[in-house]
Amino acid sequence: MSFPFAKSDSIISSVPPETIPILIIFVSIVGFTIIVERLVFFWRLKPIPGDNFKKVRDFSREKKWDDAKDAIGSEYQSPAAVLLQIAFESKRRGIEFWEDDVKQEGFRQIFLMERYLSGLGTIATIAPLLGVLGTVIGIVRSFAEGAGTKGAEVGISEALITTAMGLGVAIPAYIFYNYFSKLKEERITEMENVTDLVLPHLTKSK
């Protein structure tokens, strides 16, 4: 009884050796694009310094909305700073249901921070699997072509290269996924601090 995949005319043998490497390269390009985009995005989200945050809280207690908004600083565009700017502007304009606007903006900021992270996590997962797939195909190809043949050498090379490429893509993708997730959690914590320490003063001032 012959094994159908151990033939030179089998389906696996008909797959070009460069197929899996091309897929891994495509995945790496997508991952690299996400990493660069997220690096730029989070770099712009500068948190509010402690001294500025204290001034914002003090001005909030005194109901000085313009001073509180100016104390945030235009160069700080973290999600917490955006929430405070919306809250102070709403209070200055006398908007009654400003809490709903702040809450809606909070959800939007979380969405913006989570954008593409699931894709980066998926790349970190599937890249080594593509490498394993290339390894299996390469080994099967080497057996199908027979020992000492050029086809066998191509199969072994394919197996080794795809494994290395898959890991080379997955490792940095996983590192940056964790890094961006940590930055997201830090910004969410900052928003929670704003909600607990500053916004109650705006509610009391109705």
Secondary structure, DSSP 8 states (H G I E B T S, - for coil): ---TTSSTTSHHHHS-TTHHHHHHHHHHHHHHHHHHHHHHHHHH-----HHHHHHHHHHHHTT-HHHHHHHH-TT---HHHHHHHHHHHHHHHT-TTHHHHHHHHHHHHHHHHHTTHHHHHHHHHHHHHHHHHHHHHHHHHHHHH-TTSHHHHHHHHHHHHHHHHHHHHHHHHHHHHHHHHHHHHHHHHHHHHHHHHTHHHHHHT-
